[in-house]
């Protein structure tokens, strides 16, 4: 497994974008809004959010037919860590397609460490 694949096991684009979208919401945010912001299907977004809720990263609150989303304390911690890892433009918008905003920088760091130490084993602690 090359480092490109190994990074994608631990950090996936859509879940990262979902966490950051919830964190940066200036008003109430719902799964449909997150889905639009991260350019994902509604069903995929709901699956991501369900997994996050199962892991105490996101909590939902029913408001009529809608589900209001909030990050838990654990989710806020993750969002802060992810924000520090990623380059975010001056508007606070995140676009993985713009240079400097992708997860490629993790692959570059991993390759540099492998070349330096000769070992491919790395541990990521959140």
HUTA-V989202 format. One line per field, one symbol per residue. ss: DSSP state (A for helix, B for strand, O for the rest). psi: psi as a letter, one per 30 degrees, with the letter a starting at -180 (. if undefined). Layout:
# HUTA-V989202
ss: ???
psi: ???
This chain:
# HUTA-V989202
ss: OOAAAAAAAAOOAAAAAAAAAAAOOOOOOBAAAAAAAOOOOAAAAAAAAAAAAAOOOBBBBBBOOBBBBBBOAAAAAAAAAAAAAOOOOOOOOOOOOOOOOOOAAAAAAAAAAAAAAOOOOOOOOO
psi: klfeeeefeejkeeeeeeeeeeegkfakkleeeeeeeghlleeeeeeeeeeeeeghekklkkibfljkklkleeeeeeeeeeeefkkklffgkkjffkkfglgffeeeeeeeeeeeffkgklkkk.
